C-alpha cells in the first residue's frame, strides 16, 4: 500500500532553545524532506509554554522560514511535546475472544481494556503503546491477528501529559495559524528517525538532549517500555559557562558551540579561546581548560542521571539494553558520546536522521525530532488507509480544540 502522491506532512518541534519546522512530501511510498525552518525559541521553558505571545512569534518565524524553503503554505502540523509533566506508566488488559480467532476488532478491544485505568482529571493520554500480547497464556507475541484463542491479553505503556501544558501549546499553534493534527512525545518521534528496527528489538535507549530537558525513551522487543524526562539540558551548560566566565548568555552560547567539550583529556593544554564582551569592551583570551572545567562537571551530572534512570527502569530487574543513542542539539558537543559511554557503561553513538531524501541540513541531530514527526505523520497515513480512520489519533486534540478556540475569542 502506498501513500497518496504529493501528500504534505509538517513536523513542528517546539523546544526551549529553538523552534524547528520540517516539511516532508510523501510520494511513491517515500518521504522527501522539501523544506526546513528554524527560529530562536522564546516563551518556552523546559519544554513548557510560559509566555504564549512570545511562543506564537517564535512558531510563526520558523513556519515562515519553512514555507519559504519549501515553497508551500503550512496549515497543519504534527507537534512534538516534552517537559517534566510527561509521565509513562505500564498497564494491561484482558478480554475473551468470542469468535475463537483474533482480528483487528479484538486487538482494539484489548487495548481499550488496558487503557481503562484511572487517569487524574488534569492529565490526558498521549499514547497507548502495546508492548506484547499473550494468547491463551502464551506470551511474547507481537501481533496476535489471525491466531486462534479464547483469551487475549496485552501489556501497554500509557504516556500522559498535563492538560494545561497541552492546551497552551495548542493555543500557541492556533494563534500562529496552525491546526494541530496530533501530539507526539518527542523521543518517540526522534527514535523513528535515528534507530533501526533491530536496535528496537535488541534494546536501546534514545536520549534526546534538548535545551531545557533531556528526554529518555527505552525500547525493547520492538516497542517502548519506559520513558522519562529530566529537567537538565543544553541551557544548563550555557548558564554555567556564563556564570563561570562572567559573560552574557548570548556570548556563552557561542563559546559553548565553538569550543565546548565535555572532557579535559580531549583538549590541548596550551589552547586558548577568545571571549568577546561587546559594548566596546576589549576581547580577552583564556585557556580552554577554564571552559572545560565548567562544562565537564555538568556533563558528568547529566550522564549520571541518565545512567540511574536506565538502571531503575523496569523495577528491580531493570531492562537489559544493548546501547544508547544520543541525539538533540547538545549531543553534538565534543566528547559527549565518549563521556556517556564511560559513565553509562554501554555502547553509545550519536544519532542523526539517515536514509532520508531532502535538504542536507536534516542529517544533524537537532533535526531528529522534526524529521521523526514527519515520519510519524506518514505512518499515520498508512494506518488511516488500512483502517479507514486515523489510527494514530487518540482524541485528545479533537477534545481540546473547541474550548481552545473559545478561549482565543475571549
Number of C-alpha atoms within 10 A of each C-alpha: 8 12 17 15 12 13 13 23 24 29 28 29 31 31 27 25 22 21 24 28 33 31 29 29 21 22 15 11 13 16 24 18 23 19 22 28 21 22 20 16 23 23 19 22 17 23 26 23 26 16 14 18 14 16 26 22 20 24 29 20 20 24 29 19 18 24 20 13 16 19 11 14 12 19 14 19 25 24 27 25 23 29 26 18 17 21 19 20 13 18 20 22 19 19 18 15 20 11 11 13 14 21 16 11 9 19 21 10 17 24 22 16 17 22 21 12 12 6 11 9 8 9 17 20 19 25 21 22 19 24 22 19 23 19 20 13 11 10 13 12 13 15 14 21 14 11 11 16 18 14 17 24 23 25 21 23 22 23 20 20 22 19 17 15 20 23 18 18 26 24 26 25 24 19 19 19 16 18 19 21 15 23 24 23 23 25 30 23 25 33 30 19 27 23 18 12 12 12 19 21 16 15 23 30 27 26 26 30 26 26 25 24 24 27 29 25 24 26 25 21 18 19 20 22 24 23 26 23 25 18 16 21 26 24 19 18 23 25 16 17 26 20 13 15 14 11 18 16 16 12 17 25 19 14 20 21 16 12 16 26 25 26 20 17 11 12 17 11 11 8 11 16 16 13 17 18 16 11 6 7 8 9 10 11 11 13 14 20 20 15 23 21 16 21 23 20 13 18 23 18 13 20 18 15 16 23 17 11 19 24 17 13 17 14 8 8 9 12 19 16 20 16 18 26 23 24 31 26 21 23 23 20 16 19 20 22 20 15 18 25 18 13 16 19 12 15 16 21 17 18 26 24 24 14 10 17 14 17 13 9 11 21 20 17 24 26 24 29 35 31 34 27 35 31 25 22 24 23 14 18 22 20 15 15 15 12 10 10 13 15 15 19 16 16 13 17 20 13 10 15 17 10 13 17 14 9 10 11 7 5
